[in-house]
Amino acid sequence: MVTIVATAATVLLAAVGAGESVDWPRFGNDGGNSKYSPLDQIDANNFDEVEVVWTWESVDARLTERLEAARKGDVEAADREDAFAVILAGEAGLPTRVRPGPFKAVPVVIGGRMYVSTALGQVAAIDAASGEPLWSYDPQSWEAGRPANMGFQHRGVAYWQHGGKKRVLMPAHDRRLLSLDAMTGKPDPDFGRYGTVDMTRDLGREVTESRTTHSSPPSVCRDVVIVGSIVSDAPTRKEAPPGHVRAYHVESGEVAWVFHTIPQPGEEGHDTWEDGSWEYSGGTNVWSMIAVDEELGLAYLPISTPTNDLYGGHRLGDNLFAESLVAVDCETGAKRWHFQMVHHGLWDYDLPTAPTRIDVKVGDKLVKAVAQPTKQAFLFVFDAETGEPLWPIEEKPVPTETVPGDRASPTQPFPTKPAAYDRQGITEDDLIDFSPELRREALEIAADYELVPLYTPPRLEGDGKPTIQLPADGGGTNWTGAAVDPESGLIYVPSHTRPVTVSLTTPDPNRSNMRYTPRRWFDSVRGPRGLSLVKPPYSRITAIDLATGEHAWVAAHGEGPRNHPALRELGLGRLGRLGRAAPLVTRTLLFVTQSAENTTGGSPRTPDRPPEISVYDKKSGAYLGGIELPDSPNSNLITYQVDGRQYLAVSVGGGRPMIGGGGTPARVVALALGSPGGS
């Protein structure tokens, strides 16, 4: 029998009383990012009775209306609230374009209150039972202009409480760290300067601020708040902001420590940045979330690729601590251990998500473990205290032919267990074969490319056939990560299969000082008649037994193009819908978000199936059905209980326009049984 408990085991596995309230206090519920809840009111017998009980529309909608009115000179519309006097027509410095991206925030719930960030960097508090707004705060970080990389988007906030102090913490797009009173939404006057800290000054070198931003929730560990960052993925110069991880004392905002993800002189790993490249190279940042273990006093940093993502000739060497999981002391920032998943990265295979911290019984030994999913579809599992792998990891030879001036690593690490959970590299055996005609067409398309194994370096455009990279830059797995069931020892890892092509080119020397920059930036490679080039499933959930390292089951996630004219008569099962999925596991079920899809293989903008929360039997992987959503989900699903009623909640909408014009409203949607406890 497997015995497995998450970091806060006594809390997670305790029975939940009928009238109790149960929080969701962090982005992954607990510091270890389990995405597990002991709630069981919604189960296999009644999930089809779950319905939307309230929605909250993001305060960004009103903000963008007022900004547009101010730009057009409509003073009356812009000045309906005194707080917006600063953006009246004629005021200098307004951004020329403030357009919210997809609403990606993962809400947190504490004491019946929900706290959420918005795409434009505002913060709001909502009554978690009714959806009624309680307060909102706008730090006006949008005034700094479009944030680097993905534009206006934000993934959430952190919460901290000590004695009578309750604080909501958020890193803003304009590179400030905010601390707000959780009850009023007002800045904490004791934190930094009027409730904010300027974090750029703690990077240790001058940087172009527009190339860096913050869009993920920080993590709190032992009264220290730890913050990652985003650095532009496609710079035109070899000089870029470093992604050093910074930590601040929660009460004062004073710097607690800085961990140099690009080691400085005298530090471990400095020699892996050859020819002085440590001085100017950037990236190597933690753009996703950070898991913590308060008992061990450790924070686990999932670190990304250095600049630029596809060419490493300006940063020869293995480039520690890029694409590494690094465990640091929460209070001092001292490194306890690290493991580099990719040496001298050339594929944008950064660590996209926080690892999952769990205790697992392997044989007769109870091991404190941490499991890290990756874009390349490996699950690396380590002893959380020492960094020792639970199963051997082998350095294997990989392709090394690179563009002039670069030098790829001759080997990369391959776990012996668990096996890869999605396709890696591509051969003719991977091409679709639903019918002889489709197989022939797939071979004809593939003949224009070179089918290559995992870790084949990018080539110059026109230097032979273009290669196909699989997995793509988005994975495999991405930021929504995995969920773990502390009762069964199964970890559930969503992934998707998207073949892409990449290439490099010589840039204009008047615009770039790099030898090579991306020409094809992960362009999708389509198969016959709008189908995928490779076999399904195109999105899948893999359940892995963490006691044995074996796959327990694999399920296609989504219907996929099973009703495509070339496939509808074949009687195919679920093929999986290409796209990101976010898991949540409770005592009763596995829930995974699913966007709207077109099962005929037509445009995804004309779906024939609505978005849903897909429901699975967590032991067998059987698809039980779906809970319909009013719009496509963009974030992780959460669950909580207020006064005895269990809720599911997720952020939906925002970003891309709907068919026929207009934007989809950015909303938090809460769902529950029609009556507490079901019918």
Solvent accessible surface area in square Angstrom, and as a share of the most:
residue,aa,sasa,rsa
1,M,226,1.01
2,V,36,0.21
3,T,67,0.39
4,I,3,0.02
5,V,34,0.19
6,A,1,0.00
7,T,38,0.22
8,A,40,0.31
9,A,24,0.19
10,T,119,0.69
11,V,106,0.61
12,L,7,0.03
13,L,58,0.29
14,A,51,0.39
15,A,93,0.72
16,V,43,0.24
17,G,28,0.27
18,A,98,0.76
19,G,59,0.57
20,E,89,0.40
21,S,61,0.39
22,V,29,0.17
23,D,50,0.26
24,W,1,0.00
25,P,51,0.32
26,R,62,0.22
27,F,18,0.07
28,G,0,0.00
29,N,11,0.06
30,D,14,0.07
31,G,14,0.13
32,G,0,0.00
33,N,2,0.01
34,S,0,0.00
35,K,7,0.03
36,Y,0,0.00
37,S,1,0.01
38,P,8,0.05
39,L,1,0.01
40,D,69,0.36
41,Q,36,0.16
42,I,0,0.00
43,D,38,0.20
44,A,56,0.44
45,N,135,0.69
46,N,19,0.10
47,F,16,0.07
48,D,110,0.57
49,E,68,0.31
50,V,14,0.08
51,E,89,0.40
52,V,61,0.35
53,V,47,0.27
54,W,20,0.07
55,T,63,0.37
56,W,13,0.05
57,E,92,0.41
58,S,5,0.03
59,V,42,0.24
60,D,5,0.03
61,A,38,0.30
62,R,65,0.24
63,L,5,0.02
64,T,32,0.19
65,E,102,0.46
66,R,20,0.07
67,L,1,0.00
68,E,70,0.32
69,A,13,0.10
70,A,3,0.02
71,R,86,0.32
72,K,153,0.65
73,G,38,0.36
74,D,67,0.35
75,V,75,0.43
76,E,141,0.63
77,A,16,0.12
78,A,0,0.00
79,D,55,0.29
80,R,161,0.59
81,E,83,0.37
82,D,131,0.68
83,A,82,0.63
84,F,14,0.06
85,A,50,0.39
86,V,76,0.44
87,I,0,0.00
88,L,44,0.22
89,A,37,0.28
90,G,87,0.83
91,E,96,0.43
92,A,96,0.75
93,G,68,0.65
94,L,40,0.20
95,P,15,0.09
96,T,130,0.75
97,R,142,0.52
98,V,12,0.07
99,R,153,0.56
100,P,32,0.20
101,G,13,0.12
102,P,46,0.29
103,F,1,0.00
104,K,16,0.07
105,A,0,0.00
106,V,2,0.01
107,P,0,0.00
108,V,1,0.00
109,V,1,0.01
110,I,25,0.12
111,G,65,0.62
112,G,17,0.17
113,R,52,0.19
114,M,0,0.00
115,Y,3,0.01
116,V,0,0.00
117,S,0,0.00
118,T,0,0.00
119,A,2,0.02
120,L,0,0.00
121,G,0,0.00
122,Q,11,0.05
123,V,0,0.00
124,A,2,0.02
125,A,0,0.00
126,I,0,0.00
127,D,44,0.23
128,A,0,0.00
129,A,39,0.30
130,S,53,0.34
131,G,7,0.06
132,E,107,0.48
133,P,92,0.58
134,L,73,0.36
135,W,30,0.11
136,S,61,0.39
137,Y,52,0.20
138,D,37,0.19
139,P,11,0.07
140,Q,50,0.22
141,S,1,0.00
142,W,0,0.00
143,E,84,0.38
144,A,60,0.47
145,G,22,0.21
146,R,148,0.54
147,P,7,0.05
148,A,10,0.07
149,N,51,0.26
150,M,113,0.51
151,G,6,0.05
152,F,7,0.03
153,Q,3,0.01
154,H,0,0.00
155,R,9,0.03
156,G,1,0.01
157,V,2,0.01
158,A,10,0.08
159,Y,34,0.13
160,W,13,0.05
161,Q,92,0.41
162,H,107,0.48
163,G,63,0.61
164,G,78,0.75
165,K,73,0.31
166,K,64,0.27
167,R,25,0.09
168,V,1,0.01
169,L,0,0.00
170,M,1,0.00
171,P,1,0.01
172,A,0,0.00
173,H,4,0.02
174,D,29,0.15
175,R,24,0.09
176,R,60,0.22
177,L,0,0.00
178,L,1,0.01
179,S,0,0.00
180,L,2,0.01
181,D,39,0.20
182,A,0,0.00
183,M,90,0.40
184,T,69,0.40
185,G,4,0.04
186,K,138,0.59
187,P,46,0.29
188,D,6,0.03
189,P,107,0.67
190,D,92,0.48
191,F,0,0.00
192,G,42,0.40
193,R,176,0.64
194,Y,164,0.62
195,G,0,0.00
196,T,23,0.13
197,V,3,0.01
198,D,66,0.34
199,M,0,0.00
200,T,14,0.08
201,R,160,0.58
202,D,27,0.14
203,L,6,0.03
204,G,75,0.72
205,R,67,0.24
206,E,168,0.75
207,V,31,0.18
208,T,85,0.50
209,E,78,0.35
210,S,72,0.46
211,R,85,0.31
212,T,5,0.03
213,T,1,0.01
214,H,3,0.01
215,S,4,0.02
216,S,12,0.08
217,P,6,0.04
218,P,5,0.03
219,S,4,0.03
220,V,10,0.06
221,C,0,0.00
222,R,96,0.35
223,D,64,0.33
224,V,4,0.03
225,V,0,0.00
226,I,0,0.00
227,V,1,0.00
228,G,14,0.13
229,S,4,0.02
230,I,7,0.04
231,V,5,0.03
232,S,11,0.07
233,D,43,0.22
234,A,54,0.42
235,P,8,0.05
236,T,76,0.44
237,R,118,0.43
238,K,56,0.24
239,E,77,0.35
240,A,12,0.10
241,P,2,0.01
242,P,2,0.01
243,G,0,0.00
244,H,3,0.01
245,V,0,0.00
246,R,4,0.02
247,A,0,0.00
248,Y,0,0.00
249,H,80,0.36
250,V,0,0.00
251,E,69,0.31
252,S,43,0.28
253,G,4,0.04
254,E,114,0.51
255,V,63,0.36
256,A,27,0.21
257,W,16,0.06
258,V,44,0.25
259,F,18,0.08
260,H,54,0.24
261,T,0,0.00
262,I,0,0.00
263,P,1,0.01
264,Q,45,0.20
265,P,81,0.51
266,G,86,0.82
267,E,71,0.32
268,E,96,0.43
269,G,8,0.08
270,H,45,0.20
271,D,119,0.62
272,T,25,0.15
273,W,5,0.02
274,E,60,0.27
275,D,127,0.66
276,G,26,0.25
277,S,0,0.00
278,W,50,0.18
279,E,102,0.46
280,Y,49,0.19
281,S,2,0.01
282,G,0,0.00
283,G,3,0.03
284,T,0,0.00
285,N,7,0.04
286,V,0,0.00
287,W,34,0.12
288,S,3,0.02
289,M,6,0.03
290,I,5,0.03
291,A,0,0.00
292,V,2,0.01
293,D,1,0.00
294,E,66,0.29
295,E,123,0.55
296,L,30,0.15
297,G,2,0.02
298,L,1,0.01
299,A,0,0.00
300,Y,0,0.00
301,L,0,0.00
302,P,1,0.01
303,I,0,0.00
304,S,4,0.02
305,T,7,0.04
306,P,0,0.00
307,T,10,0.06
308,N,3,0.02
309,D,2,0.01
310,L,1,0.01
311,Y,3,0.01
312,G,0,0.00
313,G,7,0.07
314,H,27,0.12
315,R,1,0.01
316,L,31,0.15
317,G,12,0.12
318,D,59,0.31
319,N,0,0.00
320,L,23,0.11
321,F,7,0.03
322,A,1,0.01
323,E,0,0.00
324,S,0,0.00
325,L,0,0.00
326,V,0,0.00
327,A,0,0.00
328,V,0,0.00
329,D,22,0.11
330,C,0,0.00
331,E,86,0.39
332,T,85,0.49
333,G,8,0.08
334,A,54,0.42
335,K,62,0.26
336,R,124,0.45
337,W,14,0.05
338,H,51,0.23
339,F,42,0.18
340,Q,13,0.06
341,M,0,0.00
342,V,0,0.00
343,H,26,0.11
344,H,3,0.01
345,G,0,0.00
346,L,1,0.01
347,W,4,0.02
348,D,6,0.03
349,Y,1,0.00
350,D,6,0.03
351,L,1,0.00
352,P,0,0.00
353,T,2,0.01
354,A,2,0.02
355,P,0,0.00
356,T,1,0.00
357,R,4,0.01
358,I,1,0.00
359,D,16,0.08
360,V,0,0.00
361,K,75,0.32
362,V,43,0.25
363,G,65,0.63
364,D,144,0.74
365,K,134,0.57
366,L,104,0.52
367,V,13,0.08
368,K,59,0.25
369,A,0,0.00
370,V,0,0.00
371,A,0,0.00
372,Q,0,0.00
373,P,0,0.00
374,T,1,0.00
375,K,8,0.03
376,Q,1,0.00
377,A,0,0.00
378,F,8,0.03
379,L,0,0.00
380,F,0,0.00
381,V,5,0.03
382,F,0,0.00
383,D,27,0.14
384,A,0,0.00
385,E,83,0.37
386,T,79,0.46
387,G,12,0.11
388,E,111,0.50
389,P,47,0.29
390,L,37,0.19
391,W,33,0.11
392,P,92,0.58
393,I,37,0.19
394,E,81,0.36
395,E,90,0.41
396,K,86,0.36
397,P,116,0.73
398,V,17,0.10
399,P,46,0.29
400,T,65,0.38
401,E,136,0.61
402,T,36,0.21
403,V,9,0.05
404,P,85,0.53
405,G,44,0.42
406,D,18,0.09
407,R,119,0.43
408,A,9,0.07
409,S,11,0.07
410,P,88,0.56
411,T,40,0.23
412,Q,0,0.00
413,P,0,0.00
414,F,37,0.16
415,P,15,0.09
416,T,60,0.35
417,K,72,0.30
418,P,0,0.00
419,A,64,0.49
420,A,33,0.26
421,Y,4,0.02
422,D,11,0.06
423,R,52,0.19
424,Q,52,0.23
425,G,5,0.04
426,I,1,0.01
427,T,76,0.44
428,E,98,0.44
429,D,110,0.57
430,D,23,0.12
431,L,0,0.00
432,I,0,0.00
433,D,78,0.41
434,F,39,0.16
435,S,26,0.17
436,P,104,0.65
437,E,80,0.36
438,L,1,0.01
439,R,60,0.22
440,R,131,0.48
441,E,45,0.20
442,A,0,0.00
443,L,64,0.32
444,E,108,0.48
445,I,49,0.25
446,A,6,0.05
447,A,58,0.45
448,D,96,0.50
449,Y,42,0.16
450,E,68,0.30
451,L,44,0.22
452,V,11,0.06
453,P,80,0.51
454,L,15,0.07
455,Y,3,0.01
456,T,22,0.13
457,P,3,0.02
458,P,4,0.03
459,R,55,0.20
460,L,45,0.22
461,E,69,0.31
462,G,73,0.71
463,D,84,0.43
464,G,57,0.55
465,K,106,0.45
466,P,37,0.23
467,T,6,0.04
468,I,1,0.00
469,Q,17,0.07
470,L,3,0.02
471,P,2,0.01
472,A,0,0.00
473,D,28,0.15
474,G,15,0.15
475,G,0,0.00
476,G,1,0.01
477,T,3,0.02
478,N,14,0.07
479,W,3,0.01
480,T,6,0.04
481,G,1,0.01
482,A,1,0.01
483,A,0,0.00
484,V,0,0.00
485,D,1,0.00
486,P,3,0.02
487,E,76,0.34
488,S,37,0.24
489,G,0,0.00
490,L,15,0.08
491,I,0,0.00
492,Y,0,0.00
493,V,0,0.00
494,P,7,0.05
495,S,5,0.03
496,H,19,0.09
497,T,3,0.02
498,R,59,0.21
499,P,7,0.05
500,V,0,0.00
501,T,3,0.01
502,V,5,0.03
503,S,5,0.03
504,L,1,0.00
505,T,44,0.26
506,T,100,0.58
507,P,22,0.14
508,D,67,0.35
509,P,116,0.73
510,N,139,0.71
511,R,184,0.67
512,S,8,0.05
513,N,51,0.26
514,M,10,0.04
515,R,118,0.43
516,Y,27,0.10
517,T,18,0.10
518,P,31,0.19
519,R,138,0.50
520,R,64,0.23
521,W,85,0.30
522,F,6,0.03
523,D,65,0.34
524,S,59,0.38
525,V,7,0.04
526,R,131,0.48
527,G,8,0.07
528,P,3,0.02
529,R,127,0.46
530,G,33,0.31
531,L,3,0.01
532,S,18,0.12
533,L,0,0.00
534,V,0,0.00
535,K,56,0.24
536,P,33,0.20
537,P,30,0.19
538,Y,9,0.03
539,S,1,0.01
540,R,29,0.10
541,I,0,0.00
542,T,0,0.00
543,A,0,0.00
544,I,0,0.00
545,D,29,0.15
546,L,0,0.00
547,A,14,0.11
548,T,60,0.35
549,G,2,0.02
550,E,90,0.40
551,H,63,0.28
552,A,54,0.42
553,W,26,0.09
554,V,76,0.44
555,A,15,0.12
556,A,20,0.15
557,H,3,0.02
558,G,2,0.02
559,E,16,0.07
560,G,3,0.03
561,P,21,0.13
562,R,73,0.26
563,N,65,0.33
564,H,13,0.06
565,P,86,0.54
566,A,28,0.21
567,L,0,0.00
568,R,123,0.45
569,E,150,0.67
570,L,83,0.41
571,G,71,0.69
572,L,45,0.22
573,G,45,0.43
574,R,52,0.19
575,L,10,0.05
576,G,0,0.00
577,R,55,0.20
578,L,67,0.33
579,G,19,0.19
580,R,107,0.39
581,A,6,0.05
582,A,1,0.01
583,P,0,0.00
584,L,0,0.00
585,V,0,0.00
586,T,1,0.00
587,R,71,0.26
588,T,40,0.23
589,L,2,0.01
590,L,0,0.00
591,F,0,0.00
592,V,0,0.00
593,T,6,0.04
594,Q,10,0.04
595,S,21,0.14
596,A,16,0.13
597,E,7,0.03
598,N,25,0.13
599,T,3,0.02
600,T,50,0.29
601,G,25,0.24
602,G,40,0.38
603,S,55,0.36
604,P,97,0.61
605,R,116,0.42
606,T,77,0.45
607,P,63,0.40
608,D,78,0.40
609,R,73,0.27
610,P,64,0.40
611,P,13,0.08
612,E,14,0.06
613,I,0,0.00
614,S,0,0.00
615,V,0,0.00
616,Y,0,0.00
617,D,50,0.26
618,K,19,0.08
619,K,159,0.67
620,S,68,0.44
621,G,7,0.07
622,A,49,0.38
623,Y,67,0.25
624,L,69,0.35
625,G,17,0.16
626,G,32,0.31
627,I,7,0.03
628,E,115,0.52
629,L,4,0.02
630,P,64,0.40
631,D,24,0.13
632,S,32,0.21
633,P,13,0.08
634,N,41,0.21
635,S,2,0.01
636,N,3,0.02
637,L,1,0.01
638,I,0,0.00
639,T,1,0.00
640,Y,0,0.00
641,Q,8,0.04
642,V,17,0.10
643,D,121,0.63
644,G,9,0.09
645,R,45,0.16
646,Q,1,0.00
647,Y,7,0.03
648,L,0,0.00
649,A,0,0.00
650,V,0,0.00
651,S,0,0.00
652,V,0,0.00
653,G,4,0.04
654,G,15,0.14
655,G,26,0.25
656,R,187,0.68
657,P,74,0.47
658,M,101,0.45
659,I,108,0.55
660,G,86,0.83
661,G,52,0.50
662,G,55,0.53
663,G,52,0.50
664,T,22,0.13
665,P,56,0.35
666,A,17,0.13
667,R,46,0.17
668,V,0,0.00
669,V,0,0.00
670,A,0,0.00
671,L,1,0.00
672,A,0,0.00
673,L,0,0.00
674,G,46,0.44
675,S,52,0.34
676,P,87,0.55
677,G,48,0.46
678,G,14,0.14
679,S,133,0.86
